[in-house]
């Protein structure tokens, strides 16, 4: 066990979180964590079952005298976003997350921490493993693949769980209770590359944009952070127009639900323009530092010599690609007309990847208004249809309509006021939550989403505010005390 974890409270929550950090759990590769959860349920002597896709449900009978209390489901997802810094040697399919305490925060060394949603799993397991907690019937549901399509929630069979209330443990702000979320969809464009030889002598360079914060493509989309795909495209577009620069390779961004933090391109520059192009790149470093001095002060643009390539992208193909990436929308598209400060519609230009003769561009769209979600999907698709790309959209997932008269919300609010002598915030969230899918199969399920404070999720800057874990745990204990 990480020795620092031994001193963190609540002890049992951090014990289980530490165990979870040892188990590889990338999205769509949750077999090990699913098996471990099933084994843990059996070890605790509790009824446990696993469905065909790997979702796990562990049940705990009511304590004596509490048999007639409303049955509650606690839910968290197993998978984690696997992001690391470029200079970090780490295999998410084999290695344990290396955690450390930094003041008030728990962090990971060069990778995502996986508190999204490992800490939610840990709290659910601590509930199951607490012999002193008085409660009604409990079910803890652990779902697979929330981060890349919510396929675990989609595959959940009606009747798999029986509780009447559900507390989703996947939110990231202590003191904020979420009762609604946006729906989402992915749009993916692919292009077959055309190549040509250079007509004149040139030197090759690797141009890199890095040092951006990135972050969650829902929660952080309104924070004004830079997108490495957009910034690299801007640099390349001007590089071609002003210096006859040609692209040989491009790799930027990574995961569909993360704002792109870094990217690079290998480019060829005519020998006569090398000095001017180099100065332009250095100038762009200063320009971007100025533009993002508050939201992304660490942004850096670098240029370094690269090995020569046999060919570059054919000129017309390169123009089309850069034009499409330049005009493809990214960021907030509309704010809510009903909830002040709430993002209604957004889109994330997540990544552009060249692999052999194919370039794949991945984007994701979110909206709490279904018609506007489709409108931004169409807009993004058109940017790539116009250059002849093959564009596909995923099935997506539904939003979750708020229920301000929720009973589980009322009890949680009362519990919060009892503990902290203040009102929690009751909100909707722009990120996707599995609650929308649960509501389709369990239409009478009363739901709310809570959690401790996380920052920098979906990036190696992810961190968990330690004291808020205790606050969240105390809230759950008080919730059990009040629930009838």
N, C-alpha and C positions, 0 to 999 in steps of 0.2 A: 504493500500500500504506500502511496505517496505520504510521507511522514507529515507534511503540512496539512493534509486532509484530516488527519487524526484530531486536530485541534479545532476544526471548523464545526459550527453548530447550525442546524441540528445534526448531531453525530451520525444518526442512522441514515439520514438523507445523503450526507456526503460520503458515507461508507458505500452506499449503493451507486452513487455517481462515480466514485473512484473505480468500482468494479466495472461499470459500463464503459469507462474510458479505455479499458484494456481490451475491449472486444471490437474488432473491425466491423463497421456497419455502414458502408456506403449505400446510397440509394440503389435499390434493385439487387443488392447483395446482402440481405439481412438474415441469411440462414443461421449464422452463428449466434447473433443476438436473439433471434426468435427461439432457437433451441435452448439458449441459456435462460431466457425468461420462462419457458415451459418447465425447465428443470428446477428453477427457483420456486415456482409455484408449488411443484410437488414436494420440494424440500421443506417448504413452510406447512405442508400438510393441507393445502387448500385445493378445492376443485379447480382444475386447469384444463383448458382445451385450446387447440390450435387448428385453424381452418386450413383449407387447401392452398391458400396463397401465403400463409405464414402469420396472419394476425393471431394474437394470443389474448385469451380472456381468462383472468384469474378471479375467482369469486371468494368472498369472505362472509360467512353467516353473521347475522346480527348478534351483538352481545345480549345476554339475558335481560329481558325487560324492554328491549328495543326492536322486537320482531316486527312491530307494526309501523315503524318509522318508514318514511318514503325511501325506497331503494335508490341508491346513487351510483352512477358510473363515473369513474375517473379515467380520463383518456389522454394518452400521449403517443407520439410516433417514434418508431425505432431508429429510423435512418437519420443521417447527418449530412450536411453539405461538406464536401471534401475539397477545401481550398488550402493552398500552401503558398508561401513565398517562393519565388523562383530559385533562391539560393538555399532552400531547405531540402535536405535529403530525407524523404519520408514516403512510405508506402502505406496508403490508407487501407489496403486490403490485408496488411500483415501487422503493422506496427501499432503499439499503444500510444494514445495521445499523451504528450508530455506536459503535464499541468504544473503551474506554480502560482504562488500567492504574491500579488503585487499590491501592497497596501490594502485597500478595501475591496480589491477585485481578484477573481480567479481567472487566470489566462492560460494559454497554451503556447509552446515554443515553436513559432513559425508556421502554425497551422490553425485551422478552425478548432475551437474548443469542443464543440459538440454538445454544449449546454442546450442548444436548440436541436432536439428536444430531450437530451439526456437527463437534464435536471427535472423535467416533468416525469419521466419514467422513474427517476430516483424517488421523487415524492410519493408517487403511487405505490411503489414497492415498500417504502417506509410505512405507509398507512397499513398495508397488508401485514407488515412484520411488527406492528406495535400492539403488544398484549394488553396495554393499559387504556387504550383508546376505546371509549364507549360510542357505539354507532349502530345504525340500522344495517340492513343488507347492503353489501358493497360489491361492485364489479369493477375491475381494472382492465381496460381495453388498451392493448398496445398494437398499433397499426404499422404496416410496412409502407415504404415508398411514398411518404407524404411530399417530399421535396421535389420529385420529378414527375408528378402526375397524379398524386393521391390515389394510386391504384389499389392500395389496401382498403381504403374507405370505400372506393367504388365497388370492390369485390365483396364487401361485407354482406352477409346474407341476413335477410329479415329473420328475426327470432334468435340471432346469435347472442344478443344481450337482452336483458329483461328489465333493467332499471328504468325509472320514470324521469329522473333528472340526470344531466350529464355536465360535469365540469371538465372542460378541455384545459389542459395544463401546458399550453403552447404559446401563451402570450409573453410579452417581453418588457412590460412596464408595471412594476409594483404600484398598487393603488389605482390601476385602471382596469375596469371590467368591460369586456367586449361582448356585445350581444348581436353583432352582425359583421359580415365581411364581404369583400368583393369576390366576384367570380373571375375566372382567368382562362386563358387559352394561349397556346404557342403557335407561332408562324415560322416556318423553316423554309429557306430558299436554297436551292443547289444549282450550281453552274458547272458545266464542263469547260475546262480551261483551253484557250487557244494560245499558242506560243509562236515566237519568231526569234530569229537571230538579230543581234545588234548590228547596225549598219556602220557604226563608227566606234573608235576606241573609247572605252569607258572604265571607270573604277567602281568597284562594288563596295557598298557600305551596309551596315546593319543600323537601322534607326529604331530606337526604343522609346516608348512612353511608359513610365512606371511611377511608383510612389503614390498612386491614388488610393483613397480609402476604400472605394468600392462600396459594398454593403448589400443589404437586402433590397431586391428590386421592387418590393411593395412598401415596406416600412421606411426605407431611406430615399425613395425616389423623389421626394419633395425637398431634399436638403441641399440642392444645388451642387452636388458633387460631380466631378468630371467623369466622363466615360471614355476609357482608353480607346475603344473602337472609333468613336466619333472624333477624338482628338488626333489619333493617328491618321484617320482618313483625311481630315482637314490639312494635316501636314503634307501628306502624299499628293493630294489634289493640287495644292499650290506648288509643290515640288515638280509635278509634271508640267503645269501651265507655265511656270517661270524658268525652269532649269532643265527641261526635257528629261526629267528623271523617269526611269522605268522600273517597274516592280517585278521582282523574280519570285518573292515569297511573302506571305502575310499570315500572321498568327496573332490574334488579339482576343482578349476575353476568355471566359471558360464556361461557366454554368449558366443555364437559362434563367435562373432566378437570382442571379448575382449581378450587380452593376460591374462592368468590366474595369479591372484595376490596372492591368498592364497589357502591353502588346508590342510587337515588333514587325518590321518589314525589312527584307533584304532588297536593296535597290541598286540600280546601275545609273551612274551619272557621267555624261560626256566629260572627257578630261578637261575641256575648256571651261566647264561650269563647276568643277569640283570645289574650288575655293569659295565661290559665291554660294553654292548650295550648303557647304559646311557652315558658313556664317549665318545663313538663313535658319538652319536647324538650331544653332546656338541662340539665335535671337528668339526663336519660338520657345525655347526653354524659359527665357526671361518673360516673354509675353504670357505664357500659361501660368507661371508663378504669380504674376500680377493679377491675372483674371481670377485665379482660384486662391488668392492669398488668405481668405477666411475659411472656405469650405474644404480646400484640398491643398494646403500649403506645401505638402511634400511632393507635389507633382514634379517630375524630372523628365527631360528629353535628352537623350544621348545619341551620339553618332560615333561609330567605330568601324575600322576596316573589316571587310568580310571577304570570304573566298569567292572567286568568280564563279558564276553559274553559266551553263551552256546556253541557256535561252532565257528570255523574259516573257512576260505576258504580252500577247499580241496587242498592238496599240489601241485599236478600236475596242477590244475586249477590256483592256485596262481602263479606258475612259468610261465605258458603261459601268463597270464595277464601282469605280470611285464615285461616279455621279450618283448611283443608286444608294451607296452607303452614306453619301453626303446628305441626300435629301430624305433618307429614311428617318422618320420621327423617332425621338427618344425623350423620355421624361414625362412630366405631368401634362395631360391634354385638357383636363377639365376639373374644376373644383365642384364640390357638392353645392347644390342650390338650397339644401335643407339643413346641412350640418356645417356650421362655420369652421373653417380650417381643415375640413376633411377632403382628401383627394378622392375624386369620383372615378376618373379615368386616367390611365397611364400606359406607357409602353416602354419596354427595355430592349435596346439593341445589345444583346448579350455577348455575341461572339461572332468572329469571322475566322474560319479555319481552312487553310489550303492543305489538302492531303492528296499527293500525287496529281492527278489531272482533275480533281474536283475541289471546288470551293463551297463550303457550307456556311450559311449565315443563319444564326439562331436568334429569335426574338420572342418576347412574351408580352401579352397584353392583359390588363386588368381593368375591371370596372364594376361598380355596384349597380349600374344600369345596363341591362342586357343588350339593348339596342345600340348603346354607345360602345360597348365592347365589340360588337360586330362591326361598327363603323371604323374603329381604329384598326381592327384586323384587316379590313378591306384596304385601308390607306397604306398600311405597311406592305400588304401583298402587292399592291399596285406598283410600289417603288421597284419591286423586283420582277414583276410580270413585264414591265416595260423594257427590260433588258433581256427578256427571253429565259428567265430562270424558271425552274420547276419549283412551284410553291405549294406547300401542303400546310394544313392547319390541323391541330390536334382536336380531340373531342372537347377538351377543356373540363371545367368543373363549375358548378353553380355557385352563386352567391348565397348568403345566409341572411334572411330577412329579420330585422330586429323585432323583439317582443318586449316592449318596455314594461309589460305587466307580468313578467316572468316571476314565478315563486322562488326558484333557486336564486335568482338575482336579488329578490327582496331579502332572503335569509343571509346571503353573503354581504349585502350592504349593511344590514343590522349588525352582523358580526364584526365588520370592519369598523363601524362607528363605536361599538363597544370597546374594541381594542385600542384604537388610535385617536378617538375623539375628533374625527373629521370625516367628511363625506368622501367616498371614492369617486373617481370619474367613471361615468357610464358612457361608452363610446361604441362606434363601429370601427373596423380596421380595414385598411386598404390591402393588406396582405391576404392571401387565401388561407382559410382554415377548413378542416375536414367537416365542420359542423353543417355546412351546406349540404354535403352528401348524406350525412346522417339523417338530416331532416327529410330527405326524399324517401328513405326506407322506414324511418320511425317518425312519422309526421307529428305525433303528439309529444315527442321528447322535448323537455324543457332544458335549455342549454345556456351556458355562459362560459367564457374563456378568461382565465387568469394566469398569472405567473410572476416570478421574480424579475428583477431588472436585468436585461441583457443589452449590450451595446456591440456594434460592429459585427452583427451576425452575418453569416455567409461570407466572411472574410477572415484572414488570419489575425485580424484585430479583435475578433470576438472575445468578449469578457463578461463575466457574471459578477454582479454586485453581491458580495457574500451576505451582508446583513439582511438583504431583502428575501433571501431564502428562509431565514428564521421567521421573518414577518409573514411570509406566505404560509409557512407551516402553522404558525400560531392562528392564522385566519382559518385554516382548514379545521383545526381542533375546535375553535369557537363555533364554526359552522355546524360541526357535529353536535355540539352542546345545544344549539338553538333549534336544530331541525326536528320537526315533529312528524 
